[in-house]
């Protein structure tokens, strides 16, 4: 049983999870995310990834076009699926995440060189994310981004 306040990192105050937010009633859930979506995905990985993109001039939206994050900069677009830290092994949800991303790719944009796709993961899940062969990721223009608990984002290169 998870407590209602997530453990704090040394530099941050505790993060209120879904149960805590619902009790407080001050923090709206993201549009289509059910209350059981891991607090880490919703409260750490997505905001850090969005802030990182926005610092580079991207405009971001969440839960748009059925993906977790959509970013636009000029005529460029990134569609991103996000996975937060879970209690299961790191790769358990990544097969599902890749499946969701593939299923949700807008077919008319798959061939567009200005469109990229992203798998956004917490640090520690890199090996699992890299199980999809580089050639396949290159053909589909899928990039992998790792987000640390303190909000640092890194685009992985294998």
C-alpha positions as CSV (number, residue, x, y, z in Angstrom):
1,X,0.0,0.0,0.0
2,X,1.4,3.3,-1.1
3,X,1.3,6.3,1.3
4,X,-0.5,9.4,0.1
5,X,2.7,11.4,-0.1
6,X,5.5,10.2,-2.4
7,X,9.0,10.1,-0.9
8,X,10.9,13.3,-1.4
9,X,14.2,13.7,-3.2
10,X,16.8,15.6,-1.1
11,X,16.2,18.8,-3.1
12,X,12.4,18.7,-3.3
13,X,9.5,18.7,-1.1
14,X,7.1,15.7,-1.0
15,X,4.9,15.2,-4.1
16,X,1.3,14.7,-3.5
17,X,0.0,11.7,-5.3
18,X,-3.5,11.1,-6.9
19,X,-5.1,10.1,-3.6
20,X,-3.6,13.1,-1.8
21,X,-4.8,15.5,-4.6
22,X,-8.3,14.1,-4.6
23,X,-8.5,14.6,-0.9
24,X,-7.2,18.2,-1.2
25,X,-9.3,18.9,-4.3
26,X,-6.9,21.6,-5.5
27,X,-4.9,19.7,-8.2
28,X,-6.9,18.7,-11.3
29,X,-5.9,15.4,-12.9
30,X,-4.7,15.6,-16.5
31,X,-7.6,15.4,-18.9
32,X,-7.8,11.7,-19.7
33,X,-5.5,10.1,-17.2
34,X,-7.3,7.9,-14.7
35,X,-6.5,8.3,-11.0
36,X,-4.4,5.1,-11.1
37,X,-1.7,6.6,-13.4
38,X,1.5,6.5,-11.5
39,X,2.2,9.8,-9.7
40,X,5.8,9.7,-11.0
41,X,4.7,9.8,-14.6
42,X,2.1,12.6,-14.0
43,X,4.0,14.7,-11.5
44,X,7.7,14.2,-12.4
45,X,8.4,12.9,-15.9
46,X,5.7,14.8,-17.9
47,X,6.3,18.2,-16.4
48,X,10.1,17.9,-16.6
49,X,9.9,16.8,-20.3
50,X,7.6,19.6,-21.1
51,X,9.8,22.2,-19.4
52,X,12.8,20.9,-21.2
53,X,11.1,21.2,-24.6
54,X,9.7,24.6,-23.8
55,X,13.2,25.9,-22.9
56,X,14.1,25.0,-26.5
57,X,11.3,26.9,-28.0
58,X,8.7,24.2,-28.3
59,X,5.0,24.7,-27.4
60,X,3.6,21.7,-25.6
61,X,0.3,20.2,-24.8
62,X,-0.7,17.1,-22.8
63,X,-3.2,14.5,-23.6
64,X,-3.7,15.8,-27.2
65,X,-4.4,13.6,-30.1
66,X,-4.4,10.6,-27.7
67,X,-0.7,10.8,-26.8
68,X,0.8,12.0,-23.6
69,X,2.6,15.0,-24.9
70,X,2.5,16.8,-28.3
71,X,5.1,19.5,-29.0
72,X,5.2,22.0,-31.9
73,X,8.0,24.3,-33.0
74,X,7.5,25.9,-36.4
75,X,6.6,23.1,-38.8
76,X,8.1,20.4,-36.5
77,X,6.0,18.1,-34.3
78,X,6.9,15.6,-31.6
79,X,4.4,13.0,-30.4
80,X,5.5,11.5,-27.1
81,X,4.4,8.6,-24.9
82,X,5.6,8.8,-21.3
83,X,6.3,6.1,-18.7
84,X,7.0,6.9,-15.1
85,X,8.7,4.9,-12.4
86,X,6.7,1.9,-11.3
87,X,7.0,-0.8,-8.7
88,X,7.5,-3.5,-11.4
89,X,10.6,-4.2,-13.4
90,X,11.7,-1.3,-15.6
91,X,10.9,-2.9,-18.9
92,X,7.4,-4.2,-17.9
93,X,5.5,-1.2,-19.2
94,X,7.8,-0.2,-22.0
95,X,6.5,-2.9,-24.4
96,X,3.0,-1.5,-23.8
97,X,4.4,2.1,-24.2
98,X,5.9,1.3,-27.6
99,X,2.7,-0.4,-28.7
100,X,0.7,2.6,-27.7
101,X,3.0,4.9,-29.6
102,X,2.9,2.8,-32.7
103,X,-0.9,2.5,-32.6
104,X,-1.4,6.2,-32.0
105,X,1.0,7.4,-34.7
106,X,-0.9,9.6,-37.2
107,X,-0.5,7.6,-40.4
108,X,-0.4,10.8,-42.5
109,X,2.5,12.1,-40.5
110,X,4.7,9.0,-40.3
111,X,6.4,9.9,-43.6
112,X,6.8,13.6,-42.7
113,X,10.5,14.4,-42.0
114,X,9.3,17.2,-39.7
115,X,7.5,14.8,-37.4
116,X,9.3,12.8,-34.8
117,X,8.0,10.4,-32.1
118,X,9.4,10.0,-28.6
119,X,9.5,7.4,-25.8
120,X,10.0,9.3,-22.5
121,X,11.2,7.2,-19.6
122,X,12.6,7.6,-16.1
123,X,16.3,7.1,-15.6
124,X,17.0,3.5,-14.9
125,X,14.8,2.2,-17.7
126,X,17.2,3.0,-20.5
127,X,18.3,-0.6,-21.3
128,X,14.6,-1.7,-21.6
129,X,13.8,1.3,-23.9
130,X,16.8,0.4,-26.1
131,X,15.6,-3.2,-26.7
132,X,13.8,-1.9,-29.8
133,X,16.5,-2.1,-32.4
134,X,18.1,1.2,-33.4
135,X,17.3,0.6,-37.1
136,X,13.6,0.3,-36.3
137,X,13.6,3.4,-34.2
138,X,15.5,5.3,-36.9
139,X,13.0,4.2,-39.6
140,X,10.1,5.3,-37.5
141,X,11.9,8.4,-36.2
142,X,11.5,7.4,-32.6
143,X,13.8,9.1,-30.1
144,X,14.2,8.1,-26.5
145,X,14.4,10.6,-23.6
146,X,15.4,9.8,-20.0
147,X,14.1,12.0,-17.2
148,X,15.8,11.9,-13.8
149,X,14.0,12.4,-10.5
150,X,15.4,15.9,-10.3
151,X,14.0,16.8,-13.7
152,X,17.0,16.5,-15.9
153,X,16.3,15.3,-19.4
154,X,18.7,13.5,-21.7
155,X,18.1,12.4,-25.3
156,X,19.6,8.9,-25.5
157,X,22.1,7.9,-28.2
158,X,22.9,4.3,-28.5
